[in-house]
Amino acid sequence: MSWSILSPILIVGSALLFIALERRWPYDRAQKFFREGFWSDLLLYSLAQSYLLGLAIAWLIETIDSSTGLSRLRLVSDWPVWVQVLFFLVTHDLYIYLFHRAQHASPFLWRIHEAHHSTTSVDWLSGSRSHALEIMINQTIEFAPIVLLGAPPEVAIIKGTMDAVWGMYIHSNIDVRSGFLQRFINGPEMHRWHHALEIRDGVNFATKLAIWDWIFGTAHLPATKPAAYGIDDVVFPSGYLRQHLFAFRRRRARPALSQDAARAA
């Protein structure tokens, strides 16, 4: 069976499996299945946005390749497929970790990451809520090297399938206890703390490989449970279009200092 057929089967099958595991072993028993924003996340973010951005990113990469001819160099074509997948997985995962940290540190980049943190329920579907510009940047940087270095099409499909399945897993409301494996392979145990309302500076930026957080000192895995999820410094709107436009709102001006405060400063 080709990967073009196997990929959607694996993604849909994994979604159904995570849903079943959330019902059987929930981490947060009070969390609703049809929570706020469910249909927008499923129909607009997961399906419509993913499809349209996939077409746009494919066109952009094809345009780059047609003007540069880099893929004809076939720099990785002779590597075994599993080595290519591993190479792109590790290198892209490190990039995502570093870019993710930059998004939390930069007010500008935070604007296009804010939507991802706006959900107050973390579950198998909530990871799909990401601003289109964020997806455009990350997935172009992810898939362009795969094409331009001459990897066969199945490498991109395998990598994309892993992204989709792992994204659902790390956001799932499953009471997972992976023990020492959480030092190497990321899961919901650590990633739910990345969405915790009480975490202000950002922790657990890794996606697939938790080693980056442990190496760079951003790991956070307490024995307690998060108090809540989401953001509390702004009132984030509902609705797909309004959530996208919210990233371009006017920045609030800092209040003017009084004369006494200005002299003291």
Secondary structure, DSSP 8 states (H G I E B T S, - for coil): --HHHHHHHHHHHHHHHHHHHHHHSBSSTT--SS-TTHHIIIIIIIIIIHHHHHHHHHHHHHHHHHHH-GGGG-SSTTS-HHHHHHHHHHHHHHHHHHHHHHHHH-HHHHHTTHHHH--SS-STTGGG---HHHHHHHHHHHHHHHHHTT--HHHHHHHHHHHHHHHHHHH--B----GGGGGTB--HHHHHHHTBTT--S-----SSBTHHHHHHT-----SS--S-BS--SS----SHHHHHHGGG----------HHHHHH-
